[in-house]
Amino acid sequence: MFYTPKKVSKLQILTHSFQFFDILLIQIIIMIKKLLNLLVQPKVSNYVDAKTWIQKILLEEKYGKINS
């Protein structure tokens, strides 16, 4: 008994290839979107830090020097 591979049509192979590359492309797009979101995302910590300094300066103007 010899093993004989099942005959697969070229259309079936192409169909599976299209599915594979379609899924691969979608995954790549998702990965690029996540990377761009990380790079372009505003720095929340800088905003909070600046807000704190502005509040401190305004309080110093109103009440004088604050020891902290």
C-alpha positions as a Markdown table, in Angstrom:
| # | Residue | x | y | z |
|---|---|---|---|---|
| 1 | Met | 0.0 | 0.0 | 0.0 |
| 2 | Phe | 1.3 | 3.3 | -1.1 |
| 3 | Tyr | 0.2 | 6.6 | 0.2 |
| 4 | Thr | -1.4 | 8.7 | -2.6 |
| 5 | Pro | -2.0 | 12.3 | -1.7 |
| 6 | Lys | -5.5 | 13.6 | -2.3 |
| 7 | Lys | -5.9 | 15.7 | -5.4 |
| 8 | Val | -6.7 | 19.2 | -4.5 |
| 9 | Ser | -7.7 | 21.7 | -7.1 |
| 10 | Lys | -5.8 | 24.9 | -7.6 |
| 11 | Leu | -8.9 | 26.8 | -6.9 |
| 12 | Gln | -9.2 | 25.3 | -3.4 |
| 13 | Ile | -5.6 | 26.2 | -2.7 |
| 14 | Leu | -6.1 | 29.8 | -3.9 |
| 15 | Thr | -9.3 | 30.1 | -1.9 |
| 16 | His | -7.4 | 29.0 | 1.3 |
| 17 | Ser | -4.5 | 31.4 | 0.4 |
| 18 | Phe | -6.9 | 34.3 | 0.0 |
| 19 | Gln | -8.5 | 33.5 | 3.4 |
| 20 | Phe | -5.1 | 33.2 | 5.1 |
| 21 | Phe | -3.7 | 36.5 | 3.6 |
| 22 | Asp | -7.0 | 38.3 | 4.3 |
| 23 | Ile | -6.8 | 37.3 | 8.0 |
| 24 | Leu | -3.1 | 38.1 | 8.1 |
| 25 | Leu | -3.7 | 41.6 | 6.6 |
| 26 | Ile | -6.4 | 42.3 | 9.2 |
| 27 | Gln | -4.1 | 41.3 | 12.0 |
| 28 | Ile | -1.3 | 43.6 | 10.6 |
| 29 | Ile | -3.7 | 46.5 | 10.4 |
| 30 | Ile | -4.9 | 46.0 | 14.0 |
| 31 | Met | -1.3 | 45.9 | 15.1 |
| 32 | Ile | -0.4 | 49.1 | 13.3 |
| 33 | Lys | -3.4 | 50.8 | 14.8 |
| 34 | Lys | -2.4 | 49.8 | 18.3 |
| 35 | Leu | 1.2 | 51.0 | 17.7 |
| 36 | Leu | 0.0 | 54.3 | 16.3 |
| 37 | Asn | -2.4 | 54.8 | 19.3 |
| 38 | Leu | 0.6 | 54.2 | 21.6 |
| 39 | Leu | 2.8 | 56.7 | 19.8 |
| 40 | Val | 0.2 | 59.4 | 19.2 |
| 41 | Gln | -1.7 | 59.1 | 22.5 |
| 42 | Pro | -1.6 | 62.3 | 24.5 |
| 43 | Lys | 0.4 | 62.2 | 27.7 |
| 44 | Val | -2.1 | 62.3 | 30.5 |
| 45 | Ser | 0.5 | 62.5 | 33.2 |
| 46 | Asn | 2.0 | 65.8 | 31.8 |
| 47 | Tyr | -1.4 | 67.3 | 31.7 |
| 48 | Val | -2.1 | 66.4 | 35.3 |
| 49 | Asp | 1.3 | 67.7 | 36.4 |
| 50 | Ala | 0.8 | 71.0 | 34.6 |
| 51 | Lys | -2.6 | 71.4 | 36.1 |
| 52 | Thr | -1.1 | 70.9 | 39.6 |
| 53 | Trp | 1.6 | 73.5 | 39.0 |
| 54 | Ile | -0.9 | 76.0 | 37.7 |
| 55 | Gln | -3.2 | 75.5 | 40.7 |
| 56 | Lys | -0.2 | 75.9 | 43.0 |
| 57 | Ile | 0.9 | 79.2 | 41.3 |
| 58 | Leu | -2.7 | 80.6 | 41.5 |
| 59 | Leu | -2.9 | 79.7 | 45.2 |
| 60 | Glu | 0.5 | 81.3 | 45.9 |
| 61 | Glu | -0.7 | 84.5 | 44.2 |
| 62 | Lys | -3.9 | 84.5 | 46.3 |
| 63 | Tyr | -2.6 | 83.4 | 49.7 |
| 64 | Gly | 1.2 | 83.9 | 49.6 |
| 65 | Lys | 3.9 | 81.3 | 49.7 |
| 66 | Ile | 2.8 | 77.7 | 50.5 |
| 67 | Asn | 5.3 | 75.4 | 52.2 |
| 68 | Ser | 5.1 | 72.0 | 50.4 |
